[in-house]
């Protein structure tokens, strides 16, 4: 329920302002869904989005009177609703300027009723995402792979910025859990199994045993997601984690490869914010002139593909790898650095799938909306090698969810899958 609190100058006629206010609120909230608190801030901050309806000019002094108490209750960001009549916009701008001077922040909700309502909905999505991220426990199952020399993490920065906690699980514990586990069935299309090479069919029970072992760790450690130092399984277990990770992701538990913690962080943020599962992959080929990029990996979430083929793991030639057909659609590419100082967010179009023998098994070709990013970001200042590809256009939402980072992202259409609009975000620090 949205809470609306009012600021009104005593110089204005109360009945006229009340009538105008009712008409304005009816236009913005034709279905209701709000509670009106006239001149009463006693419940501010107790739950639900809080809007301060600046109904007239001359109400700035009233805000000065109430803001100390609101600050004591934890308010640091203020949403100022204005109709534009009776100098309400001018008063809101004065209040917003004051907030900036004293180290606080805010936003004026002003425009057409449809715009204001859409903006409120977007802000609710953001607040819900922040709440869902806070308190998550992400497992690091074994250390990051030795080749991830730029993919470290700052646990304190992530805890402070997003409320996420990392849980380290020794690789020995992982291997013991796999050894003790019984195979846990991963449903696969009959034709995928029937058409798989014989060596792959024989490897499926072992891959399902890895899934069973990882499931035990997830449950016992109360993990909301994890990244696995999966290459260590190749020698000691003789199989791969590709099938298990595909299943976990399909079940809504972000699961990443190679112990890549920033990639796991990116997968988790994408899943919580958009509701969609992300494909963790690395660029295999880039055309710096056209902006086409080939992304590939040997596992892909089973819930985002419409066809599955089974093959071996590419590098080792053993175990179970997955070649998933990712439907052609609009997508968002995301990568967050491990200290939350950078985020790459760009939109594009998945234009086709590939099936080349010398690449990781799931292969997609993505056309960036801004071709120059293929050169200026990927070939000059990338955030590691793994990136997350999420169905839909979510740049505006993700950019706003990660406001304290340097965003190396493009312009494009600038709207999320939910239709919330925003501008570009390149070349600056957003606070």
C-alpha positions in Angstrom: 0.0 0.0 0.0 1.3 3.4 -1.0 1.3 6.1 1.7 0.8 9.7 0.7 1.7 12.5 3.2 1.0 16.1 2.4 2.7 19.5 2.6 0.4 22.4 2.1 0.9 26.2 2.6 -1.7 27.7 5.1 -2.1 30.6 2.7 -4.1 28.5 0.2 -7.8 27.7 0.5 -8.1 24.3 2.1 -11.3 23.2 0.4 -10.1 24.2 -3.0 -6.7 22.4 -2.5 -8.5 19.3 -1.2 -10.7 19.2 -4.3 -7.8 19.7 -6.7 -5.7 17.1 -4.8 -8.5 14.5 -5.0 -8.9 15.0 -8.8 -5.1 14.7 -9.2 -4.8 11.5 -7.1 -7.8 10.0 -8.9 -6.0 10.5 -12.2 -2.8 8.9 -11.0 -4.4 6.1 -9.0 -7.7 5.4 -10.7 -7.8 2.0 -8.9 -7.0 3.4 -5.5 -4.2 1.5 -3.7 -3.0 4.3 -1.5 -3.6 5.7 2.0 -3.9 9.4 2.4 -2.3 11.1 5.5 -3.1 14.8 5.5 -0.7 16.8 7.6 0.2 13.7 9.6 3.7 12.1 9.3 3.4 9.8 12.4 3.4 6.6 10.3 6.1 7.7 7.8 8.6 4.9 7.2 6.5 2.2 8.8 6.1 0.2 5.5 5.2 0.6 1.9 6.4 3.3 -0.5 6.1 6.8 1.2 5.3 9.8 -1.1 5.3 13.4 0.1 2.6 15.2 -1.8 3.8 18.8 -2.1 0.4 20.3 -2.9 1.3 24.0 -3.0 4.1 26.5 -3.1 5.2 27.9 0.2 5.3 24.5 1.8 9.1 24.4 2.1 9.1 25.6 5.7 6.8 22.7 6.7 9.3 20.2 5.2 12.1 21.8 7.3 10.0 21.1 10.4 9.3 17.4 9.6 12.5 16.3 8.0 14.6 16.0 11.3 12.1 13.4 12.7 11.9 11.6 9.3 15.7 11.4 9.3 15.7 9.9 12.8 13.5 7.2 11.4 16.0 6.3 8.8 14.7 8.3 5.8 17.5 9.4 3.5 15.8 9.5 0.1 12.5 11.3 -0.4 9.9 11.0 -3.1 8.1 14.3 -3.8 4.8 14.0 -5.6 3.6 17.2 -7.4 0.7 18.0 -9.6 2.3 21.1 -11.1 -0.5 23.4 -9.9 -0.4 26.0 -7.3 3.4 26.4 -7.5 3.9 22.8 -6.2 6.6 22.0 -8.7 8.6 25.1 -7.7 8.3 24.1 -4.0 9.4 20.6 -4.8 12.5 21.8 -6.6 13.4 24.0 -3.7 13.0 21.1 -1.3 15.0 18.7 -3.6 17.8 21.3 -3.8 17.9 21.6 0.0 18.2 17.8 0.3 21.2 17.8 -2.0 22.9 20.5 0.1 22.5 18.5 3.3 23.7 15.2 1.9 20.3 13.6 1.3 18.6 12.7 -1.9 15.2 12.6 -3.5 13.2 12.6 -6.7 10.3 14.7 -7.9 7.4 12.6 -9.3 5.9 14.9 -11.9 4.4 14.5 -15.4 1.5 12.8 -16.9 -0.6 10.5 -14.6 0.6 7.5 -16.7 4.3 8.6 -16.3 4.0 9.1 -12.6 2.3 5.8 -12.0 4.8 4.0 -14.2 7.7 5.7 -12.2 6.1 4.6 -8.9 5.8 1.1 -10.2 9.5 1.1 -11.2 10.5 2.4 -7.8 8.6 -0.3 -6.1 10.4 -2.9 -8.3 13.7 -1.4 -7.3 12.8 -1.4 -3.6 11.5 -5.0 -3.8 14.8 -6.1 -5.5 16.9 -4.4 -2.8 15.0 -6.1 -0.1 15.3 -9.5 -1.7 19.0 -9.1 -2.3 19.7 -8.2 1.3 20.4 -11.2 3.5 21.2 -13.6 0.6 23.9 -16.2 1.2 26.0 -17.1 -1.8 28.4 -20.0 -1.6 31.9 -20.1 -3.0 32.5 -23.8 -3.5 36.3 -24.0 -3.7 38.5 -21.0 -4.6 38.1 -19.2 -7.9 39.9 -21.0 -10.8 43.6 -20.1 -11.1 43.1 -18.3 -14.4 40.6 -15.8 -13.0 43.3 -13.3 -12.1 41.1 -10.3 -12.3 37.9 -11.7 -10.8 38.3 -11.2 -7.1 35.7 -9.9 -4.7 35.5 -7.5 -1.8 33.0 -9.2 0.6 32.7 -6.1 2.8 31.8 -3.9 -0.2 29.2 -6.4 -1.4 27.7 -6.8 2.1 27.5 -3.0 2.6 26.3 -2.3 -0.9 23.8 -5.1 -1.5 23.5 -6.9 1.9 24.8 -10.2 0.3 27.0 -12.5 2.3 29.5 -15.0 0.9 30.0 -18.4 2.4 33.3 -20.2 1.7 33.0 -24.0 1.3 36.3 -26.0 1.0 36.6 -28.0 -2.2 37.3 -31.1 0.0 33.8 -30.8 1.4 32.4 -30.5 -2.0 34.1 -33.7 -3.2 33.1 -35.6 -0.1 29.5 -34.6 -0.6 29.6 -35.8 -4.2 31.2 -39.1 -3.2 28.5 -39.8 -0.6 25.5 -38.6 -2.7 23.1 -40.8 -4.6 22.3 -39.6 -8.1 19.5 -37.0 -8.1 17.5 -37.1 -11.4 17.8 -34.2 -13.7 14.8 -34.3 -16.1 16.1 -34.2 -19.7 14.2 -34.5 -23.0 14.1 -38.1 -24.2 15.5 -37.2 -27.6 18.4 -35.4 -26.0 19.4 -38.5 -24.2 18.7 -40.9 -27.1 20.7 -38.8 -29.6 23.7 -38.2 -27.2 27.0 -40.0 -27.9 27.3 -43.3 -25.9 30.1 -41.9 -23.7 27.8 -39.0 -22.7 24.8 -41.3 -21.9 27.1 -43.3 -19.7 28.3 -40.1 -17.9 24.8 -38.9 -17.0 24.5 -40.9 -13.7 27.8 -39.4 -12.6 26.7 -35.9 -13.5 23.5 -36.5 -11.6 25.5 -37.6 -8.6 27.4 -34.3 -8.7 24.0 -32.6 -8.7 23.0 -34.7 -5.7 26.1 -33.7 -3.8 25.8 -30.0 -4.6 22.2 -30.1 -3.5 23.2 -31.5 -0.1 25.6 -28.6 0.4 23.1 -26.0 -0.8 20.6 -27.3 1.7 23.0 -27.8 4.7 24.7 -24.5 4.2 21.4 -22.7 3.5 22.8 -21.2 0.2 20.7 -19.0 -2.1 23.2 -19.4 -4.9 26.8 -20.6 -5.4 29.8 -20.7 -7.8 31.7 -23.9 -8.2 35.4 -24.5 -8.9 34.1 -27.0 -11.4 37.4 -27.9 -13.2 38.6 -29.7 -10.1 35.9 -32.3 -10.7 37.4 -33.3 -14.0 40.3 -35.2 -12.5 39.1 -36.3 -9.1 35.5 -37.2 -10.0 35.9 -37.7 -13.7 32.9 -35.7 -14.7 31.6 -32.2 -15.0 29.2 -29.9 -13.1 27.6 -28.6 -16.3 24.4 -30.6 -15.9 24.0 -29.8 -12.2 24.5 -26.0 -12.7 22.0 -26.0 -15.6 19.4 -27.6 -13.2 20.1 -25.3 -10.3 19.7 -22.2 -12.4 16.5 -23.6 -13.9 15.2 -24.0 -10.3 15.9 -20.4 -9.5 19.2 -20.9 -7.6 21.9 -18.9 -9.4 24.8 -21.3 -10.0 28.0 -20.2 -11.7 31.1 -21.9 -13.1 34.8 -21.8 -12.3 34.5 -20.2 -8.9 33.9 -16.8 -10.6 32.4 -14.8 -7.8 31.7 -11.5 -9.7 29.9 -13.6 -12.3 27.8 -15.2 -9.6 27.1 -11.8 -8.1 25.9 -10.6 -11.5 23.7 -13.7 -12.0 22.1 -13.2 -8.6 21.4 -9.5 -9.1 20.0 -10.2 -12.6 17.7 -13.0 -11.3 16.4 -11.0 -8.3 15.9 -7.8 -10.3 14.4 -9.1 -13.5 12.9 -12.5 -12.4 14.8 -14.1 -15.4 17.6 -16.6 -15.3 20.9 -15.5 -16.7 23.3 -17.4 -19.1 26.9 -17.1 -17.8 29.2 -17.2 -20.8 32.4 -15.7 -22.1 33.0 -13.9 -25.4 34.6 -16.2 -28.0 34.6 -13.9 -31.0 34.0 -10.2 -31.3 33.4 -8.2 -34.5 34.5 -4.6 -33.4 32.9 -3.1 -36.5 29.4 -4.6 -36.4 29.0 -5.2 -32.7 28.3 -8.9 -33.1 29.7 -11.1 -30.3 29.7 -14.9 -30.0 29.2 -16.0 -26.3 29.7 -19.6 -25.3 29.8 -21.9 -22.3 29.3 -25.7 -21.7 26.3 -25.2 -19.5 23.2 -23.1 -19.9 20.0 -22.8 -17.6 17.5 -25.4 -18.8 14.6 -23.0 -18.3 15.7 -20.4 -20.9 16.3 -22.8 -23.8 13.8 -24.5 -26.1 16.0 -27.3 -27.2 18.8 -29.3 -25.6 21.5 -31.5 -27.0 24.1 -33.3 -24.9 27.7 -33.5 -25.6 31.0 -33.8 -23.7 32.6 -30.9 -21.9 34.5 -29.0 -24.5 38.0 -28.6 -23.0 38.3 -32.0 -21.4 36.2 -34.1 -23.8 34.5 -36.0 -20.9 31.4 -35.8 -18.8 28.1 -34.1 -19.8 28.1 -30.7 -21.5 24.9 -29.0 -22.7 24.2 -27.4 -26.1 21.1 -25.4 -25.5 19.2 -23.5 -28.1 18.5 -20.0 -26.7 15.5 -18.5 -28.6 16.2 -15.3 -30.6 15.0 -12.3 -28.6 16.0 -9.0 -27.0 18.6 -9.5 -24.2 20.6 -7.6 -21.6 24.2 -8.2 -20.9 25.4 -7.6 -17.4 28.7 -7.8 -15.4 29.3 -6.4 -12.0 32.8 -6.1 -10.6 33.6 -7.8 -7.3 34.0 -4.6 -5.4 30.8 -3.0 -6.8 32.8 -0.2 -8.3 31.9 -1.0 -11.9 29.0 -2.4 -13.9 28.6 -3.1 -17.6 25.0 -3.1 -18.7 24.1 -3.2 -22.3 21.2 -4.2 -24.5 21.1 -6.1 -27.7 19.5 -8.9 -29.7 20.2 -12.6 -29.7 20.2 -13.2 -33.5 21.2 -16.8 -33.9 22.7 -20.0 -32.3 25.8 -21.8 -33.4 27.1 -25.3 -33.2 30.8 -25.1 -33.8 33.0 -28.0 -32.6 35.8 -25.9 -31.2 33.7 -23.7 -28.9 32.0 -24.4 -25.6 28.8 -26.3 -26.3 26.1 -23.6 -25.9 26.9 -20.8 -28.4 24.9 -17.7 -29.2 25.5 -14.7 -31.4 24.5 -11.4 -29.9 24.1 -8.1 -31.8 24.7 -5.1 -29.5 22.5 -2.1 -29.9 25.6 0.0 -29.8 28.3 -1.7 -31.9 31.0 0.6 -30.6 30.8 -1.2 -27.2 32.3 -4.3 -28.8 35.5 -2.3 -29.3 35.4 0.3 -26.5 34.3 -2.0 -23.7 35.1 -5.6 -24.5 38.4 -4.9 -26.2 39.6 -2.0 -24.1 38.1 -2.1 -20.5 36.2 -5.3 -19.8 35.1 -6.4 -16.3 36.6 -9.9 -16.5 35.7 -12.4 -19.2 32.4 -14.0 -18.1 29.2 -12.0 -18.7 25.6 -12.7 -18.0 22.9 -12.6 -20.7 19.4 -12.2 -19.5 16.2 -12.3 -21.6 14.5 -8.9 -22.0 15.6 -5.2 -21.9 16.5 -4.3 -18.3 19.2 -1.7 -18.6 17.2 1.1 -17.0 16.2 -1.0 -14.0 19.6 -2.5 -13.4 21.4 0.8 -13.8 19.2 2.3 -11.1 19.5 -0.7 -8.9 23.3 -0.2 -8.9 23.6 3.5 -8.4 27.0 3.8 -6.8 28.9 2.2 -9.6 30.6 3.5 -12.7 28.4 2.3 -15.5 30.2 1.4 -18.7 26.9 0.9 -20.6 25.3 2.0 -23.8 22.3 3.9 -24.7 20.0 1.7 -26.7 16.3 1.6 -26.0 16.8 2.4 -22.4 13.9 0.5 -20.9 13.4 -2.6 -18.9 11.4 -5.6 -19.8 8.6 -4.1 -17.7 8.4 -1.0 -19.8 10.1 1.5 -17.4 12.0 4.2 -19.2 15.4 5.7 -18.4 18.3 7.3 -20.2 21.9 6.4 -21.0 24.4 6.0 -18.2 27.9 6.1 -19.7 30.8 8.0 -18.5 30.0 9.0 -15.0 29.6 8.1 -11.3 26.0 7.8 -10.2 25.2 8.5 -6.6 
